[in-house]
Amino acid sequence: MYIATVENLVKTYTKPGSRVCVQALRGVSIGFREGESVAICGASGSGKSTLLNLLGCLDRPTSGRYLLGDVDVSHLSDDQLSEVRSRHIGFVFQSFNLVQQLTVLENIEVPLFYQGVEHAVRRRKALTMIEAVDLADRADHRPTELSGGQQQRVAIARAMINDPLIILADEPTGNLDTATGEMILRLFDELRDSGRTIILVTHEPDVARRCERIITLRDGEILSDQKTHAVAAPLAT
């Protein structure tokens, strides 16, 4: 079952102050299966960040379709896209994107806050998530009091709290040292093995090989789409 599908996706930008158009994506078609982990790779300017932004409903395609579940989100309004992002997509960024004024627990609650979920329910779910990433002893700390790896674990917990259809990760180990990056990758391995759908952008071959599938872009087109030897656990029935 495909949980997300893009069909003939085209994205064209106009350079500021000119009439020069740049085609970031040129008719890309990809299907992402439920419970699959996929790495999107390519050189700078290949279109991988543009594709991730479109998959995350942070931007709209110039043409083509994007089906998330059974909903075509390609032409939704800004308010509708915001609703899709808050309910169905989890984001993990290279720079963590935590709110510095909030505690760890409050940061994890943020997606549910914007959904209007009542405080008691938010707190209960956040406590479950903080246990899942082994940070219960840091619940009342601020992001500045955490290491980079701990901040990224908070970001992963935040991404999971709304039980999203897909988790999108943009260079999730890019700001981390090797040992800490390995710890984060093991957490992604566990998410994959539990049946989560993960799509990540990376320029690191070792990170890409942790996924079941590697899609390489070049000049806005798919250069290759290959299976790896990474194995996800079967989904529970």
N, C-alpha and C positions, 0 to 999 in steps of 0.2 A: 504494500500500500504506500503510495506517495503522499507524504504529509505536506510537501511544498513542491511546486512545479513552476518553472518559468518557461515561457514559449516565445521564441523569436524576440527576445528582449533587446531593445535598442535604447541607448541613452546618449543623447547629443548635448554638449555644452557649447555655449557661445563665450569666447574669451572676453572678459570685461574690457570695455572701451574699443571693441572692434567688431567686425562682422565675421571673424574667423570662427568656424565651427569645428569642434573636436568630437569625434565619435568614440566615446569611452567604451561602449559595448556595441557589438555589431551582430545582432541576431542570435543571441545566446539562448540555447534551450537545454535545460537540465531538470531532472527529477530527483528529489531527495526522499528516501524511504524512511518510514517511521523506525526509530531506534538505530539509525545509521549515524556514524561519525565520518565527516567529510572535511578534508583540508583543501582550501583554495589557495593556490600558489601562483607565482608569476613575478616578473621583474616590476620595478616601479613603473607606473603608467600602463600596466597590462589590463587594468579594469577590475582588479580584485576588490579594492575598497568600494568602488562604485557598485559592484554586484552585492557586496555585503550591506551597503546602505539601502539598496532596493529591497533586499530580503528582509531587512529590519523595518521596512515601511518608514524610513527616514527621508526617502526621496521617491519620486514617481518616474516610471520609464517614459521615454519619448514615444515609444510604441511597443507593442507586444503585451503579453498577459503574465500575471503572477497570481497563481492560485495557492492560497494558504488554507490547508484543509480543503474544504469544498467551496471556499469563498474567493471570488476574483477581487483582489484588493487593488488592482492596477489603477482604478479611477475613483477611488473613494475620496471623500472630502477630508480636509485636515482633521476635523473632529473625529471622523470615523477611523482614520489612520491612527490617531492617538489612542483610541479605544482598543484597536487591534494590538498596538504595541504593548499597552499596559496589561492586557489579558492573555496574550498568546505568544509573546516573544520575550526571552530573557537575554540580557546583554552583559557581556564581560569585556571590559576595555583594557588596553595596555596601561593606561594611566589611572585605572581603578574607578575614577569618577565618583568617589564617595563624597558625601556632604560633610565638610569638616566640622560644622557646628553640632552635628548629631552624634550620638553614641553609636557603637557598633550595632546594638539591637535596633535602634531607631532607623539606621541606614538600611537594615535588612527589611524593615517594615514599609519602606517608601512606596514600592509598587502597589501594595494593598491600600495605603493611605489615599493614593490618587484614584483608586477604584471605589472609595467611599466605604471600605470595610470597617466595621466598628472596632474600637481600640482593643477590646478583650480578645477578639478573634485574631487581629493582627499580631498581638503580643504572643498568643499561644503558638501561632504558626512560625513566628520569628524565633521563638525559643527552640522549636523543633529543628529549624534550619541551622541555628548556631551550634547545636549539638552535632549536626551532621558534618559540619566542617571543623569540629573539635576546637571551638573558640568560646565555649560557655564561660570560661574564666576571664574573658575579655569583654563581656557583654556591655559593661558601663564605661569602657574606654572610648576615647575619641580616635579617629583615624591617625592623627599625628603621633599617637602613643603606640602605634603598631608598626611592625616591620613590613616591608613590601609584600612578602609572602602572606602575611596575615591579612593585609588589606585586600589582596587578591582573593583570598578565601572568603572574606566578607562579601566581595563583589559576586562571587559564585553563589553564595547563599542567597543573596538578593535576587540573582537571576532565576533561582529555582523556586522562590517562594510562591509565585503565582501558577506553578505547575504548567509551564509554557509548552506550546507545541514544539518549538525549536529553541535552542540556545545558540546564540551567535557570539563568537569570541574573536576579537580583533587583536592579534599578536599578544595573547594572554601571558606569555612569559618574556616579552620583550624587555621589560624593565627589571628583570629578576636575575640574580646570579644563578649559576648552573645548578647548584644543590637545591635552591628554593624553587627554581623552575621545574626540576624533576618532581618535587613534591606536588606542585600544582598539576603537572601532567598526570600523576597517579590519581589525583582527584577526578580529572576528566576521564581517565580510564574507567574509574568506578561508575561515573555517570553513564558512560557508554554501555558498560556491562549491565547496568540496571534498566537499559532500554530507552534512555534519553536520546533525542535527536540533536546532534551537535554539528554545527558548521563553523569552522574557524579559518581565519586568514593567517597565514604564516609565511615567512621567507626562510624558515629553518627546516632543512630536510629531515632532521631527526624528529622534530615535532610533527611534521606531516606524516611520517611513517607510523606514528601512534594511531592514526585514523585508519578506518577500513578502506578509504577511498581517497585518491588524490586527483583533484581537477586542476590542471595547469592552464592559465590564460596567457595569451600573447596578443597584443594590439587589439584587445577587446573581443577576441574570439577564443574558443576552446581549442587549445593545442593538443591536450590529451586528457583522458578520463580513465584512470586505472584503479583496479582493486589492489589492496596491499595484503599482507599476511596478518594484520591485526584482526582479532576475532571478538565479536560482541557476544555476550551471553544471550540465549534465546529469550524472547519476551514471555512473561508469565501468561498462561491462558486460564 
